[in-house]
Amino acid sequence: MSVAASNIDAYWMPFTANRDFKANPRVISGASGHHYTTENGTKLYDMFSGLWTSGLGHCHPKIVAAVQKQVAELDYCMTFQVTNNKAIELAGRVTEMAPEGINHCFFTNSGSESVDTALKIALACHRARGEGNRTRLIGRERGYHGVNFGGMSVGGIAPNRKAFSANLIPGVDHIRQTHDIERNAFSRGLPKHGAELAEDLVRLCGLHDSSNIAAVIVEPVAGSTGVLPPPVGYLERLREICDQHGILLIFDEVITAFGRLGRPFGAHRFGVTPDIIITAKGLTNGVIPMGAVLVRDSVYDAFMHGPENMIELFHGYTYSGHPVAAAAGIATMDVYEEEGTFEQAASLEQGFEDLLHSFADHKHVIDVRNYGLMGAIEMAPRDGAPGARGTETHKKCFWDENLVVRNGMDTLQFSPFLNSKPDEMEQSFAAIRRVLDSIE
Ligand SMILES: Cc1ncc(COP(=O)(O)O)c(C=O)c1O
C-alpha cells in the first residue's frame, strides 16, 4: 500500500464526498504540461487545467525555475512595514496589464481572501470618503465568491450557505441570477435574453436606499455554479446603475482574469471597467497560492489622507506578497507575454465552442453554454438522484478514459488549457461522448 493510500483516512478532503472518494481514491502524484500522472504511472489528460488555475499547463519550466531560484534567494520576508522586491515588481506587472485607471494592487493568498479583502476595501473606502452609511453589500444568486464569511454571504450558492445560514454577515442582499434555460438554452457565447435582470439592482436601490449601498460584486462570467455567461448588455447596465448611485462595482475575476476570456481581464473583453478587480488562480498559474485585489486610483486615493505615519488600511496577511509566490507570478506574466497566451486562447475559442455544442442533441443534455475558454454541458438529473449522472461521468472519465473532467452536480464544466492542442481537445470530447453514451 502506498504512503498516500495508508493515510487517506487522516485527510479530510475539501468539497468532496469523502466516504465515497475514500472507497476508491483518485490520487495524482505528478504532472507535466497537459497531463497528470498517478502513482502507478497512468497518464491522464486534464480537462479542467487544474481548478481553472493552470492555463499554461502544469510544471511550466520557466515558472518552476523562477520558484526554485527564489526559494534559495529569499524564502520569506514580512510585508508589514518592510517588503520584498518581487512583491513590488509583481504589483507593477499586474497593474500594467489591468484596465486603465486600475493602478494599485493588494496581495492575498487565495480567491476567498481576495474577495473578503475587496469587500473590506469597499466598506472602508466609503467610510474614508465620509460615506460611512454605505455598509450594504450586494451579491447575486448563484454567485461563487469563495468560502470565507464575507464571500459566502455575498455568494448565492445555497448548499454552501445552508449550514451557516444564521451566521452569514448582516447587511447583504442579492440580485437575481441570470440563467434562463427556457429563453437561452444552447446559446453560443453570450445569451441574448436577460439584460433587464440588471434592473434588479435598481429595485434594491429603492428598497434599501442607494445611499446605504457600498458595493455590488459579480463574476463577469459565473464559473463554479456551472458557467453562466452574462446576457448581452447586462454588465454594461450594472456599471451604469452603479455610477448613477455612487456604488462600487467589484468584478470577481478569480476565473476570468489572465486569459480565460482571451484577454488579460474579463473587464477588457466586456469593455466594462469595475472599481475593484479580484484575482487569484492564473496569477501564478496555480503554482504557488496567491491572490491580488486591484483597485482604481479613486479607491486607493480615498485612503491616502490623514497623518502620514498612520496605517491607512488595517488589513493584511502574514503571506501577503510572499516572495516565492510573487516570483511565480512574475514568471507567469513573462510566459503569458512571451508565448502570446491570451491571443492563443482567443484563437481556440471557436473550435472549443463547436466541440461543446456537438453535444446539443445528446439524449442526456439539456443545455450547452460557453464563453471564452469556459464551457458547460448540463445534463438532466436522474429521477430522485440529482448529481448522480454527473458524478458517474466524472468517475468513468477518470477510470476508463484517463481524463479529468469536473462536474458540479449534473453539469460538466470545462476549463481547457489556454494553450490546448486542438487534437487533444477533440480526443477528450470524443472520450466524453463514449462515457455519456454508456451511462443511463
Ligand atoms: C469567482 C471565484 N471567486 C472566489 C473563488 C475562491 O477562490 P479560492 O478557492 O482560491 O479561495 C473562486 C474559486 O473557484 C472563484 O471561482
The ligand as a MOL file (V3000), in Angstrom:
LIG
                    3D

  0  0  0     0  0            999 V3000
M  V30 BEGIN CTAB
M  V30 COUNTS 16 16 0 0 0
M  V30 BEGIN ATOM
M  V30 1 C -15.1170 33.5550 -8.7960 0
M  V30 2 C -14.3970 32.9320 -7.6510 0
M  V30 3 N -14.1800 33.6560 -6.5370 0
M  V30 4 C -13.5350 33.1390 -5.4760 0
M  V30 5 C -13.0640 31.8520 -5.5030 0
M  V30 6 C -12.3730 31.2890 -4.3050 0
M  V30 7 O -11.0390 31.0740 -4.5540 0
M  V30 8 P -10.1850 30.1360 -3.5590 0
M  V30 9 O -10.6980 28.7640 -3.7220 0
M  V30 10 O -8.7720 30.3260 -4.0710 0
M  V30 11 O -10.3560 30.6760 -2.1960 0
M  V30 12 C -13.2580 31.0710 -6.6410 0
M  V30 13 C -12.7740 29.6860 -6.6970 0
M  V30 14 O -13.0480 28.9340 -7.6040 0
M  V30 15 C -13.9520 31.6090 -7.7340 0
M  V30 16 O -14.2010 30.8930 -8.8320 0
M  V30 END ATOM
M  V30 BEGIN BOND
M  V30 1 1 1 2
M  V30 2 1 2 3
M  V30 3 2 2 15
M  V30 4 2 3 4
M  V30 5 1 4 5
M  V30 6 1 5 6
M  V30 7 2 5 12
M  V30 8 1 6 7
M  V30 9 1 7 8
M  V30 10 2 8 9
M  V30 11 1 8 10
M  V30 12 1 8 11
M  V30 13 1 12 13
M  V30 14 1 12 15
M  V30 15 2 13 14
M  V30 16 1 15 16
M  V30 END BOND
M  V30 END CTAB
M  END
